[in-house]
Amino acid sequence: MAEGLRHASRQLVKGWAETPSCSYNHSRRAISAQQRPVSTPSIAAPVLQASPGQQTAQRWAWPSAWSQSVRRNTTQTVEAGPEGPSSSAVPALVVFGGNGFVGSRVCQEALKTGLAVISINRSGAPTQGGSWVNDVQWVKADVFSPESWKPQLQGAIGVVSCLGAFGSNEFMYKMCGESNISVFTEAAKAGVPRAAFISVHDYNVPSWVLSGYFQGKRSAEQALIQSFPEAGVAIRPSFVHGSRQVGSVSIPLSAVGVPLDRVLGLLPAKNLASWPVLGLGLTPPVSVNAVAKAAVAAATDPAVPPGVMDLWTIKEGYET
């Protein structure tokens, strides 16, 4: 009889371990753009007493084993398709321009907080960057063809747009303004709850200076606030420094930015920076890590107020 009870007990334990809710497939797979959309879980926000950046990290501080289990171990760029992202229990942040200087840091910061990350850009995954590249779902798409990428917005917790470029005034307005306007318009239609935009500090320069660049950024800000009046944040950094990867070469912008920031820190920079033209050279730079932290917080944390997040707020709240 005792032997029979032991046999029944072993069978019961074996059956429980083999149920879908208790077993786990540890093999990772590449994510296809043709799979089902991300579903955002209902998460009770903890009582937070930290800064907005720390609040975001705490809110999405998933157990490391869980967050690692949903990431991929091979880099793959998928062509945009009619379906949304793959089904996952982890909230997804969609980053436009995630393979650029600021965008790549936004992706890394989001991954650190435990979020799934989808990057939409023209060229797909970067050729350099480190192991974090393997943890991002890269979607190759044209921002001016929203039908190709808007399914990726389904179920997203937020979007961050890092789009922008230099060139002729017409080209700059198109890339800094029209591209971002399209992103925010479609994100609002898709029901994405929050949005953040990497804009630019107001240098108080004459209107003819890089007019396409500055006018494009301001037009995008207006579209952001119109589309997300209660949850849109325009982040306005100054010169952004850090290690910028150009092909296989790493450009240490911090070699200029850090000493300059220290020198300007000895001056009443906030007052001097408002001077017309002269303020351009007296505005302190900001680290790319601080900008990335601010962007992730703005796109995911309801505690971050809507509107413009100026340079001083970025430095005081997110630069350590």
C-alpha positions as CSV (number, residue, x, y, z in Angstrom):
1,M,0.0,0.0,0.0
2,A,2.8,2.4,0.9
3,E,4.5,1.7,-2.4
4,G,1.2,2.5,-4.2
5,L,0.9,5.8,-2.4
6,R,4.5,6.7,-3.4
7,H,3.8,5.8,-7.0
8,A,0.6,8.0,-7.0
9,S,2.5,10.9,-5.5
10,R,5.2,10.7,-8.1
11,Q,2.7,10.7,-10.9
12,L,0.9,13.7,-9.4
13,V,4.1,15.7,-9.1
14,K,5.1,14.7,-12.7
15,G,1.7,15.8,-14.0
16,W,1.9,19.2,-12.3
17,A,5.4,19.9,-13.6
18,E,4.4,19.2,-17.2
19,T,1.4,21.6,-17.2
20,P,1.9,24.7,-19.4
21,S,1.6,27.0,-16.5
22,C,4.5,25.5,-14.7
23,S,6.9,24.5,-17.5
24,Y,9.0,27.0,-19.3
25,N,10.7,26.8,-22.6
26,H,14.2,28.3,-22.2
27,S,15.0,28.3,-25.9
28,R,15.0,31.8,-27.3
29,R,13.8,32.6,-30.8
30,A,14.0,35.6,-33.1
31,I,10.9,37.8,-33.1
32,S,9.0,38.2,-36.4
33,A,7.1,41.3,-37.4
34,Q,4.3,38.9,-38.5
35,Q,3.3,37.7,-35.0
36,R,0.7,38.9,-32.6
37,P,0.8,42.3,-30.9
38,V,2.2,42.9,-27.5
39,S,-0.3,42.8,-24.7
40,T,0.4,45.3,-21.8
41,P,-0.3,43.8,-18.4
42,S,-2.0,45.7,-15.6
43,I,0.7,46.6,-13.2
44,A,0.1,48.2,-9.8
45,A,2.6,51.1,-9.5
46,P,4.5,51.0,-6.2
47,V,4.6,54.0,-3.9
48,L,7.6,55.9,-5.1
49,Q,9.7,58.6,-3.3
50,A,12.5,58.7,-5.8
51,S,13.2,60.9,-8.8
52,P,11.2,60.3,-12.0
53,G,14.1,58.4,-13.5
54,Q,14.4,56.2,-10.5
55,Q,10.7,55.7,-10.4
56,T,10.7,54.3,-13.9
57,A,13.5,51.9,-13.1
58,Q,11.6,50.7,-10.0
59,R,8.3,50.4,-11.8
60,W,9.8,48.2,-14.5
61,A,12.4,46.4,-12.5
62,W,11.4,42.9,-13.6
63,P,13.3,40.0,-12.1
64,S,16.4,39.4,-14.2
65,A,15.6,35.8,-15.0
66,W,12.2,37.0,-16.4
67,S,13.5,39.9,-18.4
68,Q,16.3,37.9,-19.8
69,S,13.9,35.1,-20.9
70,V,12.0,37.3,-23.3
71,R,15.1,38.6,-25.0
72,R,16.8,37.2,-28.1
73,N,20.3,35.9,-28.4
74,T,20.7,36.6,-32.1
75,T,20.4,39.9,-33.9
76,Q,17.8,40.0,-36.6
77,T,16.2,42.8,-38.6
78,V,12.7,42.2,-39.8
79,E,10.9,43.9,-42.6
80,A,7.8,45.8,-41.4
81,G,4.7,43.8,-42.1
82,P,0.9,44.0,-41.6
83,E,1.0,42.4,-38.1
84,G,2.2,43.8,-34.8
85,P,5.0,42.6,-32.5
86,S,5.1,39.2,-30.9
87,S,3.0,38.4,-27.9
88,S,4.9,39.1,-24.6
89,A,4.0,39.7,-21.0
90,V,6.6,42.5,-20.8
91,P,5.5,46.0,-21.8
92,A,7.1,47.2,-25.0
93,L,8.6,50.7,-25.7
94,V,8.8,51.6,-29.4
95,V,11.8,53.7,-30.3
96,F,12.0,55.5,-33.6
97,G,15.6,56.0,-34.7
98,G,16.9,53.5,-32.1
99,N,20.1,52.8,-34.0
100,G,21.4,56.4,-33.8
101,F,23.5,58.1,-31.1
102,V,20.8,59.1,-28.7
103,G,18.3,56.4,-29.9
104,S,20.7,53.6,-29.1
105,R,21.1,54.9,-25.5
106,V,17.4,55.1,-25.2
107,C,17.1,51.5,-26.2
108,Q,19.8,50.4,-23.7
109,E,18.2,52.4,-20.9
110,A,14.8,50.9,-21.6
111,L,16.3,47.4,-21.5
112,K,17.9,48.1,-18.2
113,T,14.5,48.9,-16.7
114,G,13.1,45.5,-17.9
115,L,11.1,46.7,-20.8
116,A,10.9,45.0,-24.2
117,V,12.2,47.3,-26.9
118,I,11.1,47.7,-30.6
119,S,13.2,50.0,-32.8
120,I,11.8,51.3,-36.1
121,N,14.4,52.8,-38.4
122,R,15.4,52.8,-42.1
123,S,18.5,50.6,-41.9
124,G,17.5,48.1,-39.2
125,A,20.0,46.9,-36.6
126,P,23.3,48.7,-36.2
127,T,26.5,46.8,-37.2
128,Q,28.2,47.9,-34.0
129,G,27.0,48.5,-30.5
130,G,27.5,45.5,-28.2
131,S,25.4,42.6,-26.8
132,W,22.4,44.9,-26.1
133,V,21.7,45.0,-29.9
134,N,20.6,41.3,-29.6
135,D,17.9,42.2,-27.1
136,V,16.0,44.7,-29.4
137,Q,13.5,43.8,-32.0
138,W,14.7,45.8,-35.0
139,V,12.1,46.7,-37.6
140,K,13.3,48.1,-40.9
141,A,10.7,50.6,-42.2
142,D,10.2,54.0,-43.8
143,V,8.8,56.5,-41.4
144,F,6.9,58.2,-44.2
145,S,5.1,54.9,-45.0
146,P,3.1,54.5,-41.7
147,E,1.2,51.5,-43.0
148,S,4.4,49.5,-42.8
149,W,5.1,50.2,-39.1
150,K,2.0,51.3,-37.3
151,P,1.0,47.7,-36.4
152,Q,4.1,47.7,-34.2
153,L,2.4,50.3,-32.0
154,Q,-0.3,47.9,-30.9
155,G,-0.1,47.3,-27.1
156,A,3.0,49.5,-26.7
157,I,3.4,51.3,-23.3
158,G,4.9,54.3,-25.0
159,V,6.9,55.7,-27.9
160,V,10.1,57.7,-28.1
161,S,11.1,59.5,-31.3
162,C,14.7,60.3,-31.8
163,L,14.3,61.2,-35.5
164,G,16.2,64.1,-37.0
165,A,19.0,65.0,-39.5
166,F,21.0,67.8,-40.9
167,G,21.2,69.0,-44.5
168,S,19.3,71.5,-46.5
169,N,16.5,73.5,-44.8
170,E,13.9,71.5,-46.7
171,F,15.5,68.2,-45.8
172,M,15.9,69.2,-42.1
173,Y,12.3,70.2,-41.8
174,K,11.2,67.0,-43.4
175,M,13.3,64.8,-41.1
176,C,13.0,66.8,-37.9
177,G,9.4,67.9,-38.4
178,E,7.3,65.9,-40.7
179,S,8.7,62.5,-39.8
180,N,8.0,63.1,-36.1
181,I,4.5,64.5,-36.8
182,S,3.7,61.2,-38.5
183,V,4.9,59.2,-35.5
184,F,2.9,61.1,-33.0
185,T,-0.3,61.2,-35.1
186,E,-0.2,57.4,-35.6
187,A,0.8,56.6,-32.1
188,A,-2.2,58.6,-30.8
189,K,-4.6,56.8,-33.2
190,A,-3.2,53.4,-32.0
191,G,-4.0,54.3,-28.4
192,V,-0.4,54.4,-27.2
193,P,-0.7,56.0,-23.7
194,R,2.5,58.2,-23.7
195,A,5.0,59.7,-26.0
196,A,8.4,61.4,-25.7
197,F,10.3,63.4,-28.3
198,I,14.0,64.3,-28.4
199,S,13.8,67.9,-29.4
200,V,16.4,70.7,-29.0
201,H,17.3,73.4,-26.5
202,D,16.0,76.9,-27.3
203,Y,19.2,78.7,-28.1
204,N,17.5,82.0,-28.9
205,V,19.3,82.3,-32.2
206,P,18.1,84.3,-35.3
207,S,15.3,82.5,-37.2
208,W,17.5,82.1,-40.3
209,V,20.1,79.9,-38.4
210,L,19.4,76.3,-39.3
211,S,15.8,77.3,-39.8
212,G,14.7,73.9,-41.2
213,Y,16.2,72.1,-38.2
214,F,14.7,74.4,-35.4
215,Q,11.4,75.0,-37.2
216,G,11.0,71.2,-37.8
217,K,11.6,70.4,-34.1
218,R,9.1,73.1,-33.0
219,S,6.5,71.8,-35.4
220,A,7.0,68.3,-34.1
221,E,6.6,69.6,-30.5
222,Q,3.3,71.2,-31.4
223,A,2.1,67.9,-33.0
224,L,3.2,66.0,-29.9
225,I,1.3,68.2,-27.5
226,Q,-1.8,68.1,-29.8
227,S,-1.7,64.4,-30.0
228,F,-0.8,63.8,-26.4
229,P,-2.0,66.8,-24.4
230,E,-1.8,65.0,-21.1
231,A,1.1,62.6,-21.7
232,G,3.4,64.1,-24.3
233,V,6.9,65.3,-23.3
234,A,9.3,67.3,-25.5
235,I,12.8,66.8,-24.2
236,R,15.1,69.7,-25.0
237,P,18.8,68.8,-24.6
238,S,21.7,71.0,-25.6
239,F,24.9,69.6,-27.1
240,V,24.7,65.9,-26.2
241,H,28.0,64.2,-25.3
242,G,29.1,60.6,-24.9
243,S,30.7,57.9,-27.0
244,R,29.3,58.1,-30.5
245,Q,29.8,55.1,-32.7
246,V,30.4,56.0,-36.4
247,G,30.9,52.7,-38.2
248,S,33.7,50.9,-36.4
249,V,35.0,54.1,-34.9
250,S,34.0,55.4,-31.5
251,I,34.1,59.2,-31.2
252,P,34.6,60.3,-27.6
253,L,32.4,63.4,-27.5
254,S,32.7,63.4,-23.7
255,A,36.3,64.5,-24.1
256,V,34.9,67.9,-25.0
257,G,31.5,67.8,-23.3
258,V,32.7,66.9,-19.7
259,P,35.4,69.6,-19.4
260,L,33.1,72.2,-20.9
261,D,30.3,71.2,-18.5
262,R,32.6,71.6,-15.6
263,V,33.8,75.1,-16.7
264,L,30.3,76.3,-17.3
265,G,29.2,74.9,-14.0
266,L,31.3,77.6,-12.3
267,L,29.2,80.3,-14.0
268,P,25.5,81.3,-13.6
269,A,24.9,79.3,-16.9
270,K,21.1,79.3,-16.6
271,N,21.0,83.1,-16.8
272,L,23.8,83.5,-19.3
273,A,22.3,80.9,-21.6
274,S,19.3,83.1,-22.2
275,W,21.4,85.8,-23.9
276,P,20.7,86.1,-27.6
277,V,23.5,84.5,-29.7
278,L,26.1,84.7,-26.9
279,G,24.1,82.2,-24.9
280,L,24.8,79.6,-27.6
281,G,28.4,79.3,-26.3
282,L,27.4,79.5,-22.6
283,T,24.8,76.7,-22.6
284,P,26.2,73.6,-20.8
285,P,26.2,70.3,-22.6
286,V,24.4,67.2,-21.3
287,S,25.3,63.6,-21.2
288,V,23.6,61.1,-23.6
289,N,22.8,58.9,-20.6
290,A,20.9,61.6,-18.9
291,V,18.9,62.3,-22.1
292,A,18.1,58.6,-22.5
293,K,17.0,58.3,-18.9
294,A,14.7,61.3,-19.3
295,A,13.3,59.9,-22.5
296,V,12.4,56.5,-21.0
297,A,10.9,58.1,-17.9
298,A,8.9,60.6,-20.0
299,A,7.5,57.8,-22.2
300,T,6.6,55.4,-19.4
301,D,6.0,57.2,-16.1
302,P,2.8,59.1,-15.5
303,A,4.6,61.0,-12.8
304,V,6.5,63.0,-15.5
305,P,4.4,66.0,-16.3
306,P,3.5,66.7,-20.0
307,G,4.9,69.6,-22.0
308,V,8.5,70.7,-22.3
309,M,11.3,69.2,-20.3
310,D,14.1,71.8,-20.6
311,L,17.8,71.3,-20.3
312,W,18.0,72.2,-16.6
313,T,15.3,69.7,-15.7
314,I,17.2,67.0,-17.6
315,K,20.5,67.8,-15.9
316,E,19.0,68.2,-12.4
317,G,16.8,65.1,-12.6
318,Y,18.7,62.6,-14.6
319,E,22.4,63.5,-14.8
320,T,24.5,61.7,-12.1
